[in-house]
C-alpha cells in the first residue's frame, strides 16, 4: 500500500515510537505535534489516505481537529487513538468527527496495524467509487452536449454563449457555486430536442411562433430536467435548468447558503443570460439590450447586468483592430469568431464572438460540404 498516513499527537516520543513501529508495515508515515500542524500538512501536496489523532491536545483537541479534517479533506479516513476511553468522548468523536475507528491506549501492534489496513482499504474503495462516478458523470454530460450539437446547432451555439456569459459572471462576482452554474448553462438548452423541424426553422430565422409553439417553447426547461435528473449527482443542476422559466417573484434570492438559494439564484442567472442573448439575436446592441433589461418589470438582478456590461466592455477593448482572415479549413478549437457564420438561406448558424469547440468545428466543416454553401474564408480574433 503506497497511500500516506498522518499521525497527530502532542507527545513527540509517542509519535516517533509509532512512526518506527508502523514503518515496518506501511511505506509512508508522517507525524504532526498539533492539530494546527496537521491541518497545514493536509493543505500541502501530499494527499493523506488516513489521519489518526490523539484526543487530549492543547489548543485543539482531537475531535475538533478531525472535524476540520473532514471539512478540508472529506475523502480522508479519520481515526482516533487515545488514552481517554470515556463513552461520551467516543460518541462525540463519532458524531462530530465522523471517525472510522476509535482505539484506546495501550493498543496492541496487531490491532493497530489491522485497523490502519482496514482504513486504507476503505479509502481505496471511496476513491475508486469517486473516480468511477466522475468518469460516468463527465461522459454522460459530454454525450448530451455533443448530441445537442448534432441535433440542434442553434441550441448548441446558444448554450455555448450562455456558458461563456455565466463563466464571466462567476468570476466577476466570485459566486460560490460556480461549477453548478456553468454546468447548468452548458445543458440549459438541452430541452430544445423536443421541438419539431418546422419550429426549429422559425427559431433559426427569428420568425414569430404560434401560440401552440410558444407553449411548447416554454416547456423546454422541463424537458431538460426530465433528461438530466436521471443522472446521479445532477439533481440540483436539473432543478436550476427547470427554474429558468420562472418569474423572479417566485424565486428565493436571499443568500443563506441553502440549496434553495443555490437553485433559485442559478435559475435566475441562466434566465438573465438567455434573455440577454435573445435580445442580441434580434439585432439589438449590447448596451441597448442591457438598458432595456434594467428597466424591465422582470426585475433582473443588477449585479448580473453589471457583470455582463463589464464583459462586453472588456471584449470590445481586447478585440479592437486584431481581426485576421483565414481559410475556413484552418479553423481550430479555441479560436474566437469575428463574424457570424451564415447558411445559404441567410440564417445565422454560429454567432460572432463564439469560441470554436470541437462539435462546432465538425458542424462548420459539414456545412462547407453542402451544395450551394460557400464558406471559404472566415474572420477570427487573433489570440
ABEGO torsion letter per residue (X at the ends): XABBBBBBBABAAAAAAAAAAAAAABABBBBBABAAAAAAAAABABBBABBBBBABBBGBBAAAAAAAAAAABAABBBBBBBABABAAAAAAAAAAAGBABBBBOBBBAAAAAAAAAAAAAAAAAAAAAAAAAAAAAAAAAAAAAAAAAAABAAAAAAAAAAAAAAAAAAAAAGBAAAAAAAAAAAAAAAAAAABBAAAAAAAAAGBBBBAAAAAAAAAAAAAAAAAAAABBGAAAAAAAAAAAABBAAABBABBAGBAAAAAAAAAAAAAAAAAAAAAAAAGBBAAAAAAAAAABAAGBBAAAAAAAAAAAAAAAAAABGABBBBBAAABBBGBBBABBBBBAAGBBABBBGBBBBAAAAAAAAAAAABBGBBBABBBBBBX
